[in-house]
Every structure is written in structure tokens, then in C-alpha cells.
Amino acid sequence: MAQVNFYSLQNEDLESRLLFACRLTEKARSLGHRVFIQTESEQQGQALSSLLWQYRAGAFLPHTSNATGEEANSESVAIGQQAHAGQHHDVLINLDKAACETPEQFSRINEIICADPAVLALGRERYRHYAKGGHELETFKI
């Protein structure tokens, strides 16, 4: 059963979710985890991909985007939609509107919520979904 962490950001800025995803990715990768970042759209994935290259001076997070097969598994960080998780069965960072459809595929799921009312409402739905599934839940206010 996956450990599900909810990170609740204090501001309403949607880009803050992407920036926090970069920080979380950097931390997980430094601990040796393989990370799959699930985005709600290809456009969001492209925006995140750009940020992973430049979000912090001196930070460099190599990754692959919307890849399948061997290409998706060659990097320790991959970005895409649920169907392209490949072998990234370790850590999920979910930026999608929906809960992870296959939580058993990951050891840890990270949900990033900001104070935007729409994002907050969808985050509450995902929280209930994971709780109903019997997952261990933890919330962090950032």
C-alpha cells in the first residue's frame, strides 16, 4: 500500500505547484528514488520540463518527457500522463486533476495542492479517494 503525502501550499499561484514539484523531485532523486511526475496535460508537462532545467541556479534535473519503452526508463525522472509511467514504480508526484489510477504501482505518492479554490476542491476529492482505498495519508503545510 502506497504512502500518500499531501503538500498544501499557502498561495493560489498555480506555478508554485510546478516549482514545488521541482524541489520535491530534486530531493527524491538525491535520495536515489526513481520519480514519475504525472501531469494533467502535455502543455503542463512541457512547462514543468522547462522548469526542471532552470528552476534554481546550479540545479540540473535530467529527465525525459512523454517517452515510452526504453527511453522512458533510461532517466531516473520522467514526466508524462498516467499511461506512460513505464518502470517508474517508486515515487509519483501527481499534478493531475485525478487521483492516481494505479496507486499500487508506487511506494510513495505525492500530491501537491495550492490555495486555488478549484485545485483545493480536487485535492480534497483525491484525499477522500486515497483514504477510502486504505492508504496511509500525511499532510504537510508548506
Secondary structure as GFF3:
##gff-version 3
##sequence-region A 1 142
A	DSSP	beta_strand	3	8	.	.	.	ID=ss1
A	DSSP	alpha_helix	14	30	.	.	.	ID=ss2
A	DSSP	beta_strand	35	38	.	.	.	ID=ss3
A	DSSP	alpha_helix	42	54	.	.	.	ID=ss4
A	DSSP	beta_strand	64	65	.	.	.	ID=ss5
A	DSSP	alpha_helix	69	74	.	.	.	ID=ss6
A	DSSP	beta_strand	77	80	.	.	.	ID=ss7
A	DSSP	three_ten_helix	82	84	.	.	.	ID=ss8
A	DSSP	beta_strand	91	94	.	.	.	ID=ss9
A	DSSP	three_ten_helix	103	105	.	.	.	ID=ss10
A	DSSP	beta_strand	108	113	.	.	.	ID=ss11
A	DSSP	alpha_helix	117	132	.	.	.	ID=ss12
A	DSSP	beta_strand	136	141	.	.	.	ID=ss13
###
